[in-house]
C-alpha cells in the first residue's frame, strides 16, 4: 500500500462480494442460502438476518481501509464463524463432498481474508493460514471431479468439450492447493487461482445473472465466487516472504 492511499484496491473483490451479500441478505430478509445454513427454527431469525447483513456490510467497508488495523479482521472472522458454527455440524451430520465443499468455501473466505491484517508480517500464524487456505482449493478440485457432470453443466454452452473443462478446472484447483500448502511456487499458484476464479465470475456467473436478474441464487453464487476470487488474491500475501508490514499487493 503506497503512503497516503486510503483504499486498499487489492481488497476490492473481497470487500465487494461481502457488501453485495449484505445487500442480498437485507433485500430478501434471509441468510445466504447454503453458504450460511442457519437452522430454520432459530429464535429471532429476522433480527439475526439484519444483524448479519449489517456486519457483512461493515466488514466489507473495513476491509477496504488499511488504517482500520485489526478491525479489518471483522469480515474474515464472520466467515470463520459461518464455517465452524454452521458448516462443521452439517459435515459431521452428513459427511459428503458437497457438505465439505460448503465448509471449504467459507473457510477459504476466512483464512484468505485474514491476510488483510497479517499480510506479510513474519510469524508462524501466517504459515498456518497459508496451509489452511491451500487445503480449500484442493476440496474445490475434488468436488469438480466428484460432480463432473454437474460442473460441466455450469460451463458456458459456447465453450466446446464442457466435461473437459470440468476436469481441467478440478485439476487446476488441486494443483494450486498443493502448491500453496507445500510453499512451492505458492505466490504464483495463489495468483493463478485468483485469476481462474475471476474467470468464473466473468464467464460463468455474470452471464447467468444477466439471463436471470431476479434470481437470488444466481446473484448469491456470483457474489460468493467474487469473494473467493478476492480471498485468493489476498492470500498471495500469505505466500510471500515475511516482512514487518501489512500486505501491499506489490
Buried (B, 14 or more C-beta within 10 A) or exposed (E): BEEEEEEBEBBBBBBBBBBBBBBBBBEBEBBBBBBBBBEEEEEEBEEEBEEBBEBBBBBBBBBBBBEBEEBBBBBBBBBBBBBBEBBBEBBEEEEEBBBBBBBBBBBBBBBBBBBBBBBBBEEEEBBEBBBBBBBBBBBBBBBBBBBBEEBBEBBEEEEEEBEEBBBEBBEBBBBBBBBBBEBEBBBBBBBBBBEBBBEBBEEBBBBBBEEEEEEBEBBBBBBBBBBBBBBBBBBBBBBBEBEEEBBBBE
